[in-house]
Amino acid sequence: MADLEAVLADVSYLMAMEKSKSTPAARASKKIILPEPSIRSVMQKYLEERDELTFDKIFNQKI
C-alpha cells in the first residue's frame, strides 16, 4: 500500500511539473518596459552629460 501511495505522489508531482511548464510563472509574465533606445535619445543624453546640447554644437553653426 505504501508503494501505491508513493507512486501516486510521484505521478501527481510529475503532472504538476508538466502543468507548470505550460503556464509561465507569475513573475515571468510581468514584462519589464525599457526606454526606447533610439539614436536621438542616446545622443541627447550623451550631449546633456557633457553640457554640449546647444544649437552651435549640434549643427556646427552660429545663429
mmCIF file as gemmi writes it, N, C-alpha and C atoms, coordinates in Angstrom:
data_model
loop_
_atom_site.group_PDB
_atom_site.id
_atom_site.type_symbol
_atom_site.label_atom_id
_atom_site.label_alt_id
_atom_site.label_comp_id
_atom_site.label_asym_id
_atom_site.label_entity_id
_atom_site.label_seq_id
_atom_site.pdbx_PDB_ins_code
_atom_site.Cartn_x
_atom_site.Cartn_y
_atom_site.Cartn_z
_atom_site.occupancy
_atom_site.B_iso_or_equiv
_atom_site.pdbx_formal_charge
_atom_site.auth_seq_id
_atom_site.auth_asym_id
_atom_site.pdbx_PDB_model_num
ATOM 1 N N . MET Axp A 1 ? 0.823 -1.202 0 1 0 ? 1 A 1
ATOM 2 C CA . MET Axp A 1 ? 0 0 0 1 0 ? 1 A 1
ATOM 3 C C . MET Axp A 1 ? 0.865 1.264 0 1 0 ? 1 A 1
ATOM 4 N N . ALA Axp A 2 ? 1.959 1.213 0.727 1 0 ? 2 A 1
ATOM 5 C CA . ALA Axp A 2 ? 2.858 2.367 0.773 1 0 ? 2 A 1
ATOM 6 C C . ALA Axp A 2 ? 3.47 2.614 -0.597 1 0 ? 2 A 1
ATOM 7 N N . ASP Axp A 3 ? 3.737 1.529 -1.343 1 0 ? 3 A 1
ATOM 8 C CA . ASP Axp A 3 ? 4.289 1.687 -2.687 1 0 ? 3 A 1
ATOM 9 C C . ASP Axp A 3 ? 3.294 2.392 -3.604 1 0 ? 3 A 1
ATOM 10 N N . LEU Axp A 4 ? 2.02 2.034 -3.488 1 0 ? 4 A 1
ATOM 11 C CA . LEU Axp A 4 ? 0.993 2.662 -4.306 1 0 ? 4 A 1
ATOM 12 C C . LEU Axp A 4 ? 0.886 4.16 -3.986 1 0 ? 4 A 1
ATOM 13 N N . GLU Axp A 5 ? 0.938 4.506 -2.71 1 0 ? 5 A 1
ATOM 14 C CA . GLU Axp A 5 ? 0.879 5.915 -2.321 1 0 ? 5 A 1
ATOM 15 C C . GLU Axp A 5 ? 2.099 6.683 -2.834 1 0 ? 5 A 1
ATOM 16 N N . ALA Axp A 6 ? 3.258 6.041 -2.814 1 0 ? 6 A 1
ATOM 17 C CA . ALA Axp A 6 ? 4.477 6.686 -3.308 1 0 ? 6 A 1
ATOM 18 C C . ALA Axp A 6 ? 4.379 6.92 -4.807 1 0 ? 6 A 1
ATOM 19 N N . VAL Axp A 7 ? 3.839 5.933 -5.521 1 0 ? 7 A 1
ATOM 20 C CA . VAL Axp A 7 ? 3.683 6.069 -6.973 1 0 ? 7 A 1
ATOM 21 C C . VAL Axp A 7 ? 2.689 7.178 -7.286 1 0 ? 7 A 1
ATOM 22 N N . LEU Axp A 8 ? 1.574 7.226 -6.56 1 0 ? 8 A 1
ATOM 23 C CA . LEU Axp A 8 ? 0.581 8.277 -6.776 1 0 ? 8 A 1
ATOM 24 C C . LEU Axp A 8 ? 1.171 9.66 -6.475 1 0 ? 8 A 1
ATOM 25 N N . ALA Axp A 9 ? 1.976 9.752 -5.44 1 0 ? 9 A 1
ATOM 26 C CA . ALA Axp A 9 ? 2.613 11.027 -5.115 1 0 ? 9 A 1
ATOM 27 C C . ALA Axp A 9 ? 3.572 11.439 -6.226 1 0 ? 9 A 1
ATOM 28 N N . ASP Axp A 10 ? 4.338 10.475 -6.744 1 0 ? 10 A 1
ATOM 29 C CA . ASP Axp A 10 ? 5.27 10.773 -7.836 1 0 ? 10 A 1
ATOM 30 C C . ASP Axp A 10 ? 4.527 11.221 -9.088 1 0 ? 10 A 1
ATOM 31 N N . VAL Axp A 11 ? 3.43 10.531 -9.401 1 0 ? 11 A 1
ATOM 32 C CA . VAL Axp A 11 ? 2.655 10.87 -10.595 1 0 ? 11 A 1
ATOM 33 C C . VAL Axp A 11 ? 2.05 12.267 -10.453 1 0 ? 11 A 1
ATOM 34 N N . SER Axp A 12 ? 1.502 12.57 -9.292 1 0 ? 12 A 1
ATOM 35 C CA . SER Axp A 12 ? 0.902 13.897 -9.115 1 0 ? 12 A 1
ATOM 36 C C . SER Axp A 12 ? 1.975 14.984 -9.167 1 0 ? 12 A 1
ATOM 37 N N . TYR Axp A 13 ? 3.17 14.685 -8.662 1 0 ? 13 A 1
ATOM 38 C CA . TYR Axp A 13 ? 4.277 15.64 -8.736 1 0 ? 13 A 1
ATOM 39 C C . TYR Axp A 13 ? 4.676 15.883 -10.188 1 0 ? 13 A 1
ATOM 40 N N . LEU Axp A 14 ? 4.797 14.803 -10.955 1 0 ? 14 A 1
ATOM 41 C CA . LEU Axp A 14 ? 5.181 14.936 -12.36 1 0 ? 14 A 1
ATOM 42 C C . LEU Axp A 14 ? 4.113 15.672 -13.164 1 0 ? 14 A 1
ATOM 43 N N . MET Axp A 15 ? 2.846 15.415 -12.861 1 0 ? 15 A 1
ATOM 44 C CA . MET Axp A 15 ? 1.772 16.118 -13.56 1 0 ? 15 A 1
ATOM 45 C C . MET Axp A 15 ? 1.806 17.612 -13.232 1 0 ? 15 A 1
ATOM 46 N N . ALA Axp A 16 ? 2.093 17.938 -11.981 1 0 ? 16 A 1
ATOM 47 C CA . ALA Axp A 16 ? 2.195 19.348 -11.602 1 0 ? 16 A 1
ATOM 48 C C . ALA Axp A 16 ? 3.374 20.008 -12.308 1 0 ? 16 A 1
ATOM 49 N N . MET Axp A 17 ? 4.477 19.289 -12.456 1 0 ? 17 A 1
ATOM 50 C CA . MET Axp A 17 ? 5.641 19.833 -13.157 1 0 ? 17 A 1
ATOM 51 C C . MET Axp A 17 ? 5.317 20.093 -14.624 1 0 ? 17 A 1
ATOM 52 N N . GLU Axp A 18 ? 4.614 19.171 -15.27 1 0 ? 18 A 1
ATOM 53 C CA . GLU Axp A 18 ? 4.232 19.352 -16.672 1 0 ? 18 A 1
ATOM 54 C C . GLU Axp A 18 ? 3.287 20.538 -16.825 1 0 ? 18 A 1
ATOM 55 N N . LYS Axp A 19 ? 2.361 20.681 -15.885 1 0 ? 19 A 1
ATOM 56 C CA . LYS Axp A 19 ? 1.424 21.8 -15.951 1 0 ? 19 A 1
ATOM 57 C C . LYS Axp A 19 ? 2.156 23.129 -15.771 1 0 ? 19 A 1
ATOM 58 N N . SER Axp A 20 ? 3.135 23.163 -14.884 1 0 ? 20 A 1
ATOM 59 C CA . SER Axp A 20 ? 3.864 24.411 -14.645 1 0 ? 20 A 1
ATOM 60 C C . SER Axp A 20 ? 4.734 24.786 -15.837 1 0 ? 20 A 1
ATOM 61 N N . LYS Axp A 21 ? 5.142 23.815 -16.639 1 0 ? 21 A 1
ATOM 62 C CA . LYS Axp A 21 ? 5.927 24.119 -17.843 1 0 ? 21 A 1
ATOM 63 C C . LYS Axp A 21 ? 5.076 24.843 -18.881 1 0 ? 21 A 1
ATOM 64 N N . SER Axp A 22 ? 3.8 24.483 -18.971 1 0 ? 22 A 1
ATOM 65 C CA . SER Axp A 22 ? 2.939 25.069 -19.996 1 0 ? 22 A 1
ATOM 66 C C . SER Axp A 22 ? 2.456 26.468 -19.624 1 0 ? 22 A 1
ATOM 67 N N . THR Axp A 23 ? 2.369 26.772 -18.33 1 0 ? 23 A 1
ATOM 68 C CA . THR Axp A 23 ? 1.94 28.105 -17.908 1 0 ? 23 A 1
ATOM 69 C C . THR Axp A 23 ? 3.145 28.863 -17.374 1 0 ? 23 A 1
ATOM 70 N N . PRO Axp A 24 ? 3.35 30.087 -17.842 1 0 ? 24 A 1
ATOM 71 C CA . PRO Axp A 24 ? 4.503 30.852 -17.357 1 0 ? 24 A 1
ATOM 72 C C . PRO Axp A 24 ? 4.344 31.218 -15.887 1 0 ? 24 A 1
ATOM 73 N N . ALA Axp A 25 ? 5.428 31.354 -15.216 1 0 ? 25 A 1
ATOM 74 C CA . ALA Axp A 25 ? 5.399 31.737 -13.807 1 0 ? 25 A 1
ATOM 75 C C . ALA Axp A 25 ? 4.858 33.157 -13.677 1 0 ? 25 A 1
ATOM 76 N N . ALA Axp A 26 ? 4.312 33.471 -12.543 1 0 ? 26 A 1
ATOM 77 C CA . ALA Axp A 26 ? 3.708 34.793 -12.337 1 0 ? 26 A 1
ATOM 78 C C . ALA Axp A 26 ? 4.743 35.898 -12.492 1 0 ? 26 A 1
ATOM 79 N N . ARG Axp A 27 ? 5.938 35.668 -11.994 1 0 ? 27 A 1
ATOM 80 C CA . ARG Axp A 27 ? 6.953 36.717 -12.105 1 0 ? 27 A 1
ATOM 81 C C . ARG Axp A 27 ? 7.487 36.832 -13.521 1 0 ? 27 A 1
ATOM 82 N N . ALA Axp A 28 ? 7.439 35.76 -14.29 1 0 ? 28 A 1
ATOM 83 C CA . ALA Axp A 28 ? 7.933 35.8 -15.666 1 0 ? 28 A 1
ATOM 84 C C . ALA Axp A 28 ? 6.918 36.454 -16.6 1 0 ? 28 A 1
ATOM 85 N N . SER Axp A 29 ? 5.64 36.46 -16.215 1 0 ? 29 A 1
ATOM 86 C CA . SER Axp A 29 ? 4.624 37.033 -17.09 1 0 ? 29 A 1
ATOM 87 C C . SER Axp A 29 ? 4.613 38.562 -17.03 1 0 ? 29 A 1
ATOM 88 N N . LYS Axp A 30 ? 5.212 39.141 -15.992 1 0 ? 30 A 1
ATOM 89 C CA . LYS Axp A 30 ? 5.268 40.6 -15.889 1 0 ? 30 A 1
ATOM 90 C C . LYS Axp A 30 ? 6.428 41.106 -16.729 1 0 ? 30 A 1
ATOM 91 N N . LYS Axp A 31 ? 6.108 41.89 -17.746 1 0 ? 31 A 1
ATOM 92 C CA . LYS Axp A 31 ? 7.136 42.381 -18.655 1 0 ? 31 A 1
ATOM 93 C C . LYS Axp A 31 ? 7.755 43.664 -18.124 1 0 ? 31 A 1
ATOM 94 N N . ILE Axp A 32 ? 9.042 43.785 -18.327 1 0 ? 32 A 1
ATOM 95 C CA . ILE Axp A 32 ? 9.754 44.995 -17.941 1 0 ? 32 A 1
ATOM 96 C C . ILE Axp A 32 ? 9.755 45.93 -19.145 1 0 ? 32 A 1
ATOM 97 N N . ILE Axp A 33 ? 9.29 47.137 -18.942 1 0 ? 33 A 1
ATOM 98 C CA . ILE Axp A 33 ? 9.234 48.108 -20.031 1 0 ? 33 A 1
ATOM 99 C C . ILE Axp A 33 ? 10.53 48.91 -20.025 1 0 ? 33 A 1
ATOM 100 N N . LEU Axp A 34 ? 11.274 48.805 -21.105 1 0 ? 34 A 1
ATOM 101 C CA . LEU Axp A 34 ? 12.537 49.518 -21.234 1 0 ? 34 A 1
ATOM 102 C C . LEU Axp A 34 ? 12.34 50.779 -22.059 1 0 ? 34 A 1
ATOM 103 N N . PRO Axp A 35 ? 13.135 51.797 -21.823 1 0 ? 35 A 1
ATOM 104 C CA . PRO Axp A 35 ? 13.014 53.009 -22.638 1 0 ? 35 A 1
ATOM 105 C C . PRO Axp A 35 ? 13.434 52.737 -24.078 1 0 ? 35 A 1
ATOM 106 N N . GLU Axp A 36 ? 12.909 53.539 -24.976 1 0 ? 36 A 1
ATOM 107 C CA . GLU Axp A 36 ? 13.214 53.378 -26.399 1 0 ? 36 A 1
ATOM 108 C C . GLU Axp A 36 ? 14.684 53.719 -26.654 1 0 ? 36 A 1
ATOM 109 N N . PRO Axp A 37 ? 15.464 52.768 -27.18 1 0 ? 37 A 1
ATOM 110 C CA . PRO Axp A 37 ? 16.898 53.027 -27.394 1 0 ? 37 A 1
ATOM 111 C C . PRO Axp A 37 ? 17.173 53.681 -28.748 1 0 ? 37 A 1
ATOM 112 N N . SER Axp A 38 ? 16.466 54.76 -29.025 1 0 ? 38 A 1
ATOM 113 C CA . SER Axp A 38 ? 16.671 55.416 -30.314 1 0 ? 38 A 1
ATOM 114 C C . SER Axp A 38 ? 17.964 56.219 -30.288 1 0 ? 38 A 1
ATOM 115 N N . ILE Axp A 39 ? 18.489 56.489 -31.46 1 0 ? 39 A 1
ATOM 116 C CA . ILE Axp A 39 ? 19.722 57.267 -31.578 1 0 ? 39 A 1
ATOM 117 C C . ILE Axp A 39 ? 19.523 58.661 -30.987 1 0 ? 39 A 1
ATOM 118 N N . ARG Axp A 40 ? 18.342 59.225 -31.202 1 0 ? 40 A 1
ATOM 119 C CA . ARG Axp A 40 ? 18.071 60.574 -30.7 1 0 ? 40 A 1
ATOM 120 C C . ARG Axp A 40 ? 18.182 60.63 -29.182 1 0 ? 40 A 1
ATOM 121 N N . SER Axp A 41 ? 17.538 59.682 -28.485 1 0 ? 41 A 1
ATOM 122 C CA . SER Axp A 41 ? 17.568 59.731 -27.023 1 0 ? 41 A 1
ATOM 123 C C . SER Axp A 41 ? 18.962 59.443 -26.477 1 0 ? 41 A 1
ATOM 124 N N . VAL Axp A 42 ? 19.69 58.554 -27.128 1 0 ? 42 A 1
ATOM 125 C CA . VAL Axp A 42 ? 21.053 58.239 -26.691 1 0 ? 42 A 1
ATOM 126 C C . VAL Axp A 42 ? 21.965 59.447 -26.883 1 0 ? 42 A 1
ATOM 127 N N . MET Axp A 43 ? 21.871 60.072 -28.048 1 0 ? 43 A 1
ATOM 128 C CA . MET Axp A 43 ? 22.713 61.239 -28.319 1 0 ? 43 A 1
ATOM 129 C C . MET Axp A 43 ? 22.324 62.424 -27.435 1 0 ? 43 A 1
ATOM 130 N N . GLN Axp A 44 ? 21.039 62.588 -27.171 1 0 ? 44 A 1
ATOM 131 C CA . GLN Axp A 44 ? 20.599 63.683 -26.308 1 0 ? 44 A 1
ATOM 132 C C . GLN Axp A 44 ? 21.173 63.517 -24.906 1 0 ? 44 A 1
ATOM 133 N N . LYS Axp A 45 ? 21.121 62.305 -24.375 1 0 ? 45 A 1
ATOM 134 C CA . LYS Axp A 45 ? 21.685 62.058 -23.048 1 0 ? 45 A 1
ATOM 135 C C . LYS Axp A 45 ? 23.194 62.283 -23.048 1 0 ? 45 A 1
ATOM 136 N N . TYR Axp A 46 ? 23.859 61.825 -24.087 1 0 ? 46 A 1
ATOM 137 C CA . TYR Axp A 46 ? 25.311 61.991 -24.209 1 0 ? 46 A 1
ATOM 138 C C . TYR Axp A 46 ? 25.687 63.474 -24.216 1 0 ? 46 A 1
ATOM 139 N N . LEU Axp A 47 ? 24.975 64.258 -25.017 1 0 ? 47 A 1
ATOM 140 C CA . LEU Axp A 47 ? 25.277 65.688 -25.108 1 0 ? 47 A 1
ATOM 141 C C . LEU Axp A 47 ? 24.916 66.435 -23.823 1 0 ? 47 A 1
ATOM 142 N N . GLU Axp A 48 ? 23.827 66.016 -23.162 1 0 ? 48 A 1
ATOM 143 C CA . GLU Axp A 48 ? 23.446 66.655 -21.901 1 0 ? 48 A 1
ATOM 144 C C . GLU Axp A 48 ? 24.501 66.421 -20.825 1 0 ? 48 A 1
ATOM 145 N N . GLU Axp A 49 ? 25.058 65.22 -20.778 1 0 ? 49 A 1
ATOM 146 C CA . GLU Axp A 49 ? 26.079 64.909 -19.78 1 0 ? 49 A 1
ATOM 147 C C . GLU Axp A 49 ? 27.327 65.766 -19.966 1 0 ? 49 A 1
ATOM 148 N N . ARG Axp A 50 ? 27.598 66.165 -21.19 1 0 ? 50 A 1
ATOM 149 C CA . ARG Axp A 50 ? 28.793 66.955 -21.485 1 0 ? 50 A 1
ATOM 150 C C . ARG Axp A 50 ? 28.488 68.446 -21.66 1 0 ? 50 A 1
ATOM 151 N N . ASP Axp A 51 ? 27.27 68.848 -21.331 1 0 ? 51 A 1
ATOM 152 C CA . ASP Axp A 51 ? 26.829 70.246 -21.492 1 0 ? 51 A 1
ATOM 153 C C . ASP Axp A 51 ? 27.076 70.763 -22.902 1 0 ? 51 A 1
ATOM 154 N N . GLU Axp A 52 ? 26.825 69.944 -23.888 1 0 ? 52 A 1
ATOM 155 C CA . GLU Axp A 52 ? 27.017 70.329 -25.288 1 0 ? 52 A 1
ATOM 156 C C . GLU Axp A 52 ? 25.706 70.305 -26.066 1 0 ? 52 A 1
ATOM 157 N N . LEU Axp A 53 ? 24.595 70.383 -25.358 1 0 ? 53 A 1
ATOM 158 C CA . LEU Axp A 53 ? 23.297 70.322 -26.019 1 0 ? 53 A 1
ATOM 159 C C . LEU Axp A 53 ? 22.873 71.734 -26.418 1 0 ? 53 A 1
ATOM 160 N N . THR Axp A 54 ? 23.595 72.284 -27.38 1 0 ? 54 A 1
ATOM 161 C CA . THR Axp A 54 ? 23.305 73.627 -27.885 1 0 ? 54 A 1
ATOM 162 C C . THR Axp A 54 ? 23.198 73.559 -29.404 1 0 ? 54 A 1
ATOM 163 N N . PHE Axp A 55 ? 22.558 74.573 -29.962 1 0 ? 55 A 1
ATOM 164 C CA . PHE Axp A 55 ? 22.411 74.635 -31.415 1 0 ? 55 A 1
ATOM 165 C C . PHE Axp A 55 ? 23.774 74.666 -32.094 1 0 ? 55 A 1
ATOM 166 N N . ASP Axp A 56 ? 24.697 75.443 -31.528 1 0 ? 56 A 1
ATOM 167 C CA . ASP Axp A 56 ? 26.033 75.581 -32.121 1 0 ? 56 A 1
ATOM 168 C C . ASP Axp A 56 ? 26.747 74.233 -32.223 1 0 ? 56 A 1
ATOM 169 N N . LYS Axp A 57 ? 26.647 73.443 -31.162 1 0 ? 57 A 1
ATOM 170 C CA . LYS Axp A 57 ? 27.339 72.147 -31.156 1 0 ? 57 A 1
ATOM 171 C C . LYS Axp A 57 ? 26.65 71.139 -32.073 1 0 ? 57 A 1
ATOM 172 N N . ILE Axp A 58 ? 25.324 71.141 -32.057 1 0 ? 58 A 1
ATOM 173 C CA . ILE Axp A 58 ? 24.585 70.143 -32.841 1 0 ? 58 A 1
ATOM 174 C C . ILE Axp A 58 ? 24.721 70.399 -34.334 1 0 ? 58 A 1
ATOM 175 N N . PHE Axp A 59 ? 24.513 71.657 -34.77 1 0 ? 59 A 1
ATOM 176 C CA . PHE Axp A 59 ? 24.518 71.964 -36.199 1 0 ? 59 A 1
ATOM 177 C C . PHE Axp A 59 ? 25.823 72.575 -36.688 1 0 ? 59 A 1
ATOM 178 N N . ASN Axp A 60 ? 26.745 72.808 -35.766 1 0 ? 60 A 1
ATOM 179 C CA . ASN Axp A 60 ? 28.05 73.376 -36.108 1 0 ? 60 A 1
ATOM 180 C C . ASN Axp A 60 ? 27.897 74.716 -36.831 1 0 ? 60 A 1
ATOM 181 N N . GLN Axp A 61 ? 26.923 75.529 -36.374 1 0 ? 61 A 1
ATOM 182 C CA . GLN Axp A 61 ? 26.664 76.848 -36.959 1 0 ? 61 A 1
ATOM 183 C C . GLN Axp A 61 ? 26.317 77.824 -35.845 1 0 ? 61 A 1
ATOM 184 N N . LYS Axp A 62 ? 26.526 79.065 -36.106 1 0 ? 62 A 1
ATOM 185 C CA . LYS Axp A 62 ? 26.087 80.124 -35.189 1 0 ? 62 A 1
ATOM 186 C C . LYS Axp A 62 ? 24.722 80.625 -35.647 1 0 ? 62 A 1
ATOM 187 N N . ILE Axp A 63 ? 23.892 81.008 -34.678 1 0 ? 63 A 1
ATOM 188 C CA . ILE Axp A 63 ? 22.558 81.523 -35.024 1 0 ? 63 A 1
ATOM 189 C C . ILE Axp A 63 ? 22.672 82.961 -35.476 1 0 ? 63 A 1
